[in-house]
Amino acid sequence: MTRFIAGILDETGTNPQWLTLELTETLIAEPSVRMQQTLRTLRDLGVGLSIDDFGVGYSSLRYLETLPVTEIKIDRSFVQGMQESATKRIIVETVVKIGKELGADVVAEGIETEAERAMLCSIGCPFGQGYLFSRPLPPEAFLELVGNSQPVGTIANQPSSSGPSEISADTPPAGPRGASRA
């Protein structure tokens, strides 16, 4: 797998830092030594690694210790209803703090309302995706959206050298209801 990805990156001239692979919990539930070596090789190439749907299923804080992840995606089940549930808010806030301390980007999934975006912004979650920003787009519309140099996908006013562009707390989402991170 690493040779295949390295070959594609070389063939296309793509900066490896522009590529993030999402790891599902079923893939990492029982991380073998070989899989850990593969993930470390991908990180050595500069490819990002994201734990998708963190907090549900078999999620374990052990993954954050043993796997070379660059991004944690908080499952939408914690984002939705956060305003009514102190428990959900505390969990999200804690994952955001853990991500920051580990130097990993944190992405909140399933943002559908301005209230959710504002709460995530207030607790310091820098990135988000969901219908608030955009519905899924065909390739042409996506290219038009990202090609117009408008901010896309960031929910807090925090600059980032990698990952999605920004949407500050003071400006409305760009494009057709903004854009989700692709």
FENPEJO-V59549 format. One record per residue. N is the residue number from 0. RES is the residue in one small letter. PHI is phi in radians with two decimals (NA if undefined). PSI is psi in radians with two decimals (none if undefined). OMEGA is omega as a letter, one per 30 degrees, with the letter a starting at -180 (999 if undefined). Layout:
n | res | phi | psi | omega
N | RES | PHI | PSI | OMEGA
N | RES | PHI | PSI | OMEGA
This chain:
n | res | phi | psi | omega
0 | m | NA | -0.74 | a
1 | t | -1.15 | -0.67 | l
2 | r | -1.13 | -0.68 | l
3 | f | -1.08 | -0.85 | a
4 | i | -1.14 | -0.75 | l
5 | a | -1.07 | -0.69 | l
6 | g | -1.12 | -0.75 | l
7 | i | -1.13 | -0.75 | l
8 | l | -1.07 | -0.75 | l
9 | d | -1.17 | -0.79 | a
10 | e | -1.09 | -0.67 | a
11 | t | -1.61 | -0.23 | a
12 | g | 1.25 | 0.34 | a
13 | t | -1.33 | 2.38 | l
14 | n | -1.18 | 2.15 | a
15 | p | -1.03 | -0.43 | l
16 | q | -1.23 | -0.22 | l
17 | w | -1.49 | -0.11 | a
18 | l | -1.92 | 2.20 | l
19 | t | -2.20 | 2.20 | l
20 | l | -1.67 | 2.29 | l
21 | e | -1.55 | 2.23 | l
22 | l | -1.74 | 2.13 | l
23 | t | -1.46 | 2.75 | a
24 | e | -1.10 | -0.57 | l
25 | t | -1.14 | -0.56 | l
26 | l | -1.21 | -0.68 | a
27 | i | -1.82 | 0.12 | a
28 | a | -1.00 | -0.72 | l
29 | e | -2.22 | 1.36 | a
30 | p | -1.17 | 2.05 | l
31 | s | -1.39 | 2.89 | l
32 | v | -1.07 | -0.71 | a
33 | r | -1.11 | -0.76 | l
34 | m | -1.13 | -0.73 | l
35 | q | -1.08 | -0.69 | l
36 | q | -1.13 | -0.72 | l
37 | t | -1.06 | -0.80 | l
38 | l | -1.12 | -0.70 | l
39 | r | -1.15 | -0.65 | l
40 | t | -1.13 | -0.74 | l
41 | l | -1.06 | -0.73 | l
42 | r | -1.13 | -0.69 | l
43 | d | -1.09 | -0.52 | l
44 | l | -1.25 | -0.36 | a
45 | g | 1.83 | 0.03 | a
46 | v | -1.33 | 2.38 | l
47 | g | -1.41 | 2.68 | l
48 | l | -2.26 | 2.23 | a
49 | s | -2.10 | 2.36 | l
50 | i | -1.57 | 2.02 | a
51 | d | -1.49 | 2.58 | l
52 | d | 0.96 | 0.71 | a
53 | f | -1.09 | 2.37 | l
54 | g | 1.89 | -0.12 | l
55 | v | -2.16 | 2.92 | l
56 | g | 1.12 | -2.18 | a
57 | y | -1.69 | 0.31 | a
58 | s | -0.91 | 2.44 | l
59 | s | -2.52 | 2.46 | l
60 | l | -1.10 | -0.36 | l
61 | r | -1.02 | -0.61 | l
62 | y | -1.01 | -0.67 | a
63 | l | -1.20 | -0.44 | l
64 | e | -1.47 | -0.69 | a
65 | t | -1.73 | -0.36 | a
66 | l | -1.85 | 2.49 | a
67 | p | -1.42 | 1.06 | a
68 | v | -1.38 | 2.60 | l
69 | t | -1.98 | -0.15 | a
70 | e | -2.65 | 2.48 | l
71 | i | -2.12 | 2.18 | l
72 | k | -1.85 | 1.97 | a
73 | i | -1.30 | 2.22 | a
74 | d | -1.05 | 2.51 | a
75 | r | -1.04 | -0.45 | a
76 | s | -1.11 | -0.39 | l
77 | f | -1.52 | -0.54 | a
78 | v | -1.26 | -0.81 | a
79 | q | -1.27 | 2.20 | a
80 | g | 1.50 | 0.16 | a
81 | m | -1.07 | -0.56 | a
82 | q | -1.15 | -0.55 | a
83 | e | -1.62 | -0.25 | a
84 | s | -2.10 | 1.91 | l
85 | a | -1.09 | -0.59 | a
86 | t | -1.10 | -0.82 | l
87 | k | -1.08 | -0.76 | a
88 | r | -1.07 | -0.76 | l
89 | i | -1.12 | -0.72 | l
90 | i | -1.10 | -0.83 | a
91 | v | -1.08 | -0.81 | a
92 | e | -1.04 | -0.70 | l
93 | t | -1.17 | -0.75 | l
94 | v | -1.11 | -0.68 | l
95 | v | -1.06 | -0.80 | l
96 | k | -1.12 | -0.74 | l
97 | i | -1.07 | -0.81 | l
98 | g | -1.00 | -0.81 | l
99 | k | -1.06 | -0.78 | a
100 | e | -1.13 | -0.55 | a
101 | l | -1.54 | -0.08 | a
102 | g | 1.33 | 0.40 | l
103 | a | -1.80 | 2.50 | l
104 | d | -1.19 | 2.60 | l
105 | v | -2.13 | 2.25 | a
106 | v | -2.10 | 2.20 | l
107 | a | -1.58 | 2.21 | a
108 | e | -1.65 | 2.65 | l
109 | g | 1.35 | 0.50 | l
110 | i | -1.29 | 2.09 | a
111 | e | -2.09 | -0.29 | a
112 | t | -2.23 | 2.74 | l
113 | e | -1.10 | -0.60 | l
114 | a | -1.10 | -0.71 | l
115 | e | -1.13 | -0.79 | l
116 | r | -1.06 | -0.76 | a
117 | a | -1.12 | -0.73 | l
118 | m | -1.14 | -0.74 | l
119 | l | -1.09 | -0.70 | l
120 | c | -1.08 | -0.75 | a
121 | s | -1.17 | -0.46 | l
122 | i | -1.67 | 0.05 | l
123 | g | 1.60 | 0.29 | l
124 | c | -1.37 | 2.01 | a
125 | p | -1.39 | -0.45 | a
126 | f | -2.24 | 2.65 | l
127 | g | -2.68 | 2.83 | l
128 | q | -2.52 | 2.64 | l
129 | g | 2.70 | 3.09 | a
130 | y | -1.11 | -0.36 | l
131 | l | -1.02 | -0.64 | a
132 | f | -1.51 | -0.72 | l
133 | s | -3.09 | 2.61 | l
134 | r | -1.34 | 2.88 | l
135 | p | -0.97 | 2.49 | a
136 | l | -2.07 | 2.57 | l
137 | p | -1.19 | 2.75 | a
138 | p | -0.91 | -0.72 | a
139 | e | -1.11 | -0.75 | a
140 | a | -1.18 | -0.64 | l
141 | f | -1.11 | -0.82 | l
142 | l | -1.07 | -0.68 | l
143 | e | -1.11 | -0.74 | a
144 | l | -1.12 | -0.88 | a
145 | v | -1.33 | -0.35 | l
146 | g | -1.40 | -0.16 | a
147 | n | -1.59 | 0.17 | l
148 | s | 1.06 | 0.32 | l
149 | q | -1.52 | 2.60 | l
150 | p | -1.06 | 2.48 | a
151 | v | -2.48 | 2.18 | l
152 | g | 1.57 | -0.20 | l
153 | t | -1.70 | 2.36 | a
154 | i | -1.76 | -0.22 | a
155 | a | -2.05 | 2.79 | l
156 | n | -1.51 | 1.13 | a
157 | q | -2.27 | 2.04 | a
158 | p | -1.13 | 2.60 | l
159 | s | -2.42 | 2.40 | l
160 | s | -1.47 | -0.22 | l
161 | s | -2.41 | 2.95 | l
162 | g | 1.48 | -2.90 | a
163 | p | -1.25 | 2.83 | l
164 | s | -1.24 | -3.09 | a
165 | e | -1.88 | 2.60 | l
166 | i | -2.18 | 1.96 | a
167 | s | -1.33 | 2.91 | l
168 | a | -1.15 | -0.33 | a
169 | d | -1.72 | -0.12 | a
170 | t | -2.11 | 2.54 | l
171 | p | -1.24 | 2.76 | l
172 | p | -1.05 | 2.57 | a
173 | a | -1.48 | 2.84 | l
174 | g | 1.20 | -2.86 | a
175 | p | -1.22 | 1.57 | a
176 | r | 1.08 | 0.53 | l
177 | g | 1.45 | -2.69 | a
178 | a | -2.65 | 2.51 | l
179 | s | -1.48 | 2.78 | l
180 | r | -1.24 | 2.34 | a
181 | a | -1.69 | none | 999
